[in-house]
Amino acid sequence: MITHLKTNIFNRYQIYLSSFLMDFVSAFVVGAVAVYAVELGATPMQLGFIGSIGAALYVLSSYSGGKLSDRLSRKKIILSAIIATTISCFGLARSTVLGQLYFYYGTFNIGIGLFWPTVQSLLADSRHRLNLTTTLSNFCISWSLGFVFGHFTCGYLTRINSILPFKWAVVLCLIILAANYALSDSEGAQKLGSADFLSSRNEGKRILWRRFLACGWLANFTLVFILSSAKMLFPKLALDIDRLDKGVLGLMLALIHGGQLLMFWVVKYWHGWQYNRKIYIITQLSALPGTGLLWLTGNVACYALGMFLIGLSAGFTYSASLYYSTSRPPESSTRTGYHEGFIGLGIMLGPLSGGFVSGIWNLHTPYLLCFWLLLAAFAVQLRLLYRPQANNPEN
């Protein structure tokens, strides 16, 4: 028993490190693909298609990865996923036309789609007897730090050469691959509900788990839709219209994940947010002024505040969706596959629809679309969470 616990603690820190480095790589790839595509003459619609093709493959691989990791060796799936991302980054570094960006960006998303549900489940399985919220928050802090520093660094690397982030991504992928050879394939012996979930249940509270799970997925999809629209389409607005420096652009994109990072830190120490309907709704409200600033203004400071506010809200919805997906085993990996799948849908539909409306109107219009989508999602969640409860307390 002691050996088993030590093994899983080792896994936990391995996963934190791998998550940081993998999203460092993802920030390099996402940021550099958008900038390099603009240099190759991509239109807003083509930028949207690049993001959407990658996201569609991410949805499929996340769903498959979640199913597979409930049945097969999680370590082997993780290693296979890292190999796929390494090959994709090498291909991106050698791309010279838009078609190659489409292909290799798509295969990169297949790799990370397999990676994330498997990693999340391996992390959560052995932590249910302790505080799952703290463990998941540490995981979220790790990967968001990777995005913050990755986007910031990517902005300056692209000032030197737009291909350079892809080359560094290959090096980082090889480091991740080497680190994960030491990963243990041993998961928790008992897959029970998390301690905080069971505590709430034992107190006789109507926690409405299924409704919170559905709302978590919907809210996460909505905020990722907004976040991905900003990350994939904002470079066109910033570089072609507002003539921002590429270093400033990198800082703008880093601020989204800076907001996420701050919220992940708050969630880690903020007890009682789970299954609280009012908190759940209110914490999403910061995205409304965030999208409004990107829609209505052209000022760098307003852009920065808008990005940060969107990141704050996205940090909470991601934490909630992941928590509700993993707090009730068995089949937590299958649900994390759905969790990541909804993220992929947001990444796919956000740039695609944003690119479409910006092609018809202007480059600020996608954030008007995001504003109205957010209001619609609020309405659905309010209906779900405040609908009269049935006799089953877990509805």
C-alpha positions, 0 to 999 in steps of 0.5 A: 500500500505504501509503495503504491501511494509513493508510485502515484505521488511520483506520477503526480509530479511527473504529470505536472511537469509533462502538462507544463511542457506540453502546453508550452509546446501547444502555445508555440504551435498555436501561436506560430501557426496563426502568425506563419499562416498570416505571413503565407497570405491566409485570409480570416476564413482560412485561419478559421479552417486551420483551427477548425480542422485541427479541432475536429480531429482533437474532438475525435481523438479525445473521445477515442482517447478517453474510451481507450484509456479506460481499457488499455495501458495509459502509459502506452497511450501517453507515449504514443501521443507524445510521439505523434506531437513530436512528428507533427512539430517537426513537420510544421518546422519544414512546412512552406505552404498552407496545405502543409500547415493544415495537415501537420496542425491536424496531426498535432491535435490528434496527438494532444487529443489522446494525451490529455484525457489519459493524463487527467484520468491517471492523475485523478484515479489515485487521488479520490481519497484525498482532496481531488480539487487541490490535485486538479487545481495543481494540474490546471496551474501547471498546464496554464503556466505552460501556456502563459510562458509559451505564448509570451516566449512564442511572441518574441521567437516569431519576431526572429523567425516564424518557424523557430517556435516549431523547432523548439517545440520538437526539442520540448516534445523529446524532453516530455517523451524522455520524462514519461518513460519513467511514468508508472502505469499503476492506477488507484486500486479503488476507484471511488467518489472523491472525498469532497463529493462523498462528504456533500452526499453524506450531509444529505445535500441535493448536489445535482451532479448530473446537471452540474456535469452537463452545465460544466461541459456546456460552459466549458464549450462556450468559453473555449469557443470564445477563447479559441476565437480570440487566439486564432483570429486576433493575430489577423486583427492585431497584425494587419489592422492595428499593426501591433508588434509581434511581442505585444501580440504574444503578451495579449495571448499570454494574458488569456492564460494569465487569467486562467492561471489566477482562477486556477489558483483561487479555485485551489483554495476556495472551498465550497464552490462545488455544487453551488449554483449561484457561484457557478453562474456569477463566476462566468459573468466576467466573460461578458465585458471581456468579449464586449471590449474585444468587440467594441474597442481598438485600444491595446489596454482594452484588448489586454483587459478583455483577454484577461477577463475571458481567461478568468471565466474560462479558468473557472469553467474548465475547473468545474467541467474537469472536477465534475467529470472526474469526481465520480468513478468508474469511467472517469476517463470516458468522461474526461474524453467528453470534457476534452471533446467539448473543448475541441468543439469550441476550438473547432466552431469558434474560429470557423464561425468567427472567420465566417462572420469576420469575412462578411463584416469585420475583424471585430464581429467574431466577439459580438457572436461570442457575446450572444453565444455566452448569453444563450449558454447562461439561459440554458444553464439557469434552466438546468440548475434551477429546474425543480428537482426530482426525487433522485438527489443526483439528477 
